[in-house]
């Protein structure tokens, strides 16, 4: 079956570059930004956003990995969560469906008192059932509930996104 791409690799890169620009605009004057990528695809996107921030804006950001068990989201392990204290934190995932993953990924950071918490996703669907607002969105679309969005990744590169 042929894949129905909604984002090509080139378009995905343009969207991520635009989101990096928005991050800089919305966080002027900040000394430090923490990018927390939800494994696995969110981490790949976080690496790319960090690269754009450094290459295009000479701004250093720190990466944190979020390991979330989607079957039991209370099992969320974060490395170096304490470094968010007083800093801007951006939680990154590939696709937001219900908002559940983003909401549970935020939880371990709350006790460390970030200065500001934002969210970023490459694809946002319109089926949120949890009260999560996505601050930076590559593309927003409506699909039927039985369709799934897949972000295709090879090593550390986003190849595109398609509907299955």
N, C-alpha and C positions, 0 to 999 in steps of 0.2 A: 504494500500500500504506500502510495506517495505521501510524503509529509506536506502538510499545509503550513508553510512558514509564515509567521507574522512579523518576524525580525530576521534579517540576514545578518551575517557577521559584521558587515560594514555598517549597517544601520544600528546594530547593537552598540558598536564602538562609538558612533556619533551620539547616541543617547547617553552613554556613560560619560562621555566627555562633557556633554551639556549638563549632566547632573553634577559633575565635579565643579563646573563653573557656578552653578546655583549654590553649592555648598560654600564656596568662597564668598559669594555675594551675601548669603544669609548669616555668615559667621565672621564678618569683618571684625578685626580687633582681637580675635581669639588667638591665644598663643599656642594652643595644642588641641588637636582633634583626634579622637579615638575612633577607629573604624572597626566595628565588631561584626565579622562575617559569620553567618550561620552556615555550618558545614553542610554540604560540600560546595554547592554552587554559589552560595552567598559569600563564601571565602574567596572564590575566584573573582567575583565581581568586586569585592573589597580590595583585592590586590590591584585590579585594574584602575579603580577609582584613586587609590593611593598613588599609582604611577602617574595618572593625569594631574593630580594635585601637585606632585613634585615637578614633573616635566613642564606643565603649562603655567604654574603659578609659583614655583620654587618654594612650596609649602610642604613641610614634613608632617606626616600623620603616622600614628602608631596603629598596628593591626592587632586585634585580639580575635581568637577563635572561640566560637560558641558551639558547643557540642550538645545538641538537643535530641533526646529520644522522642520522636514524633508519636510513638504509641503510648508513652508515659512522659508527657512534657514537663512534669515536675522534676524529672531527671535531666537537669540542665547544668552542664559543667562549663565553666568559663575560666580561661587562664588569665591571670593578672587583673582580675576585676577591680582590685583596689586602686589601680592607676586612673580610674575614671573620676575620682574625687576632684571636684572643682573644674572639670574639663567638659568639653562638648563630646557627646557620645552619639555616634550614628550606627544604628543596628541595620544590617544589610542582609536581604534575602533575595532569591531569584524571582519567585512568584508569590504574590499574596492572594490567597483565596478567601478564607474566612477571617483572617487576622489572628487566629489562634497561635500560630508559631511565633509571630512577632511579639505578641503579648507575653507569652511564656519566656521568650528570650530576653525580655526587658527585666523580668523579675529579679534575677541574681544581681543586677546592677543597682537596684534601688537603695540597698543598704549602704552603698558606697557614695551616695550623694553627688551624682554628676551635676554640673552646672546647667546643662541643657541636654535633653534626649530627643533625637530625631530618628526617622526611619527612611530607608531607601529600598526600592525594589525595581527590578528591570521590567517586570510585568505585574500589573495590578488588575485583578478581576473584580467585578462589582457584586460579590456575594458575601461581604463581610458580615459576620454575626457577632464579632467581638468588637468592642469600642476602640479600634485602632485607626489612626489617621496616618497615611503614608505621606511624608514630606517631600520626597524626591521620587518621581515615577518616570521610568523610561517610556512605557506605553500603557494606557489604560483601555480595557476592552470588556465587552460583555460577550459571554459565550453561554451555551446551554450548560446546565449542571452536569450533564454526563460527558462533556468534553473536558479534556485535561490539557494544560499547557506544560510543555517540557522545554527547559532551557538546555540546549545541547552544549556540552563542555568537552574539550579535549585538552588534557593536561592543564595548563593555566590559561587557556583561551576560551572565550565564549564564541561558539560557532553560529549561534542563532537561536531562535525560539519558534516552536511550532505547536499546532493544535492537534491532539489525537483524539 
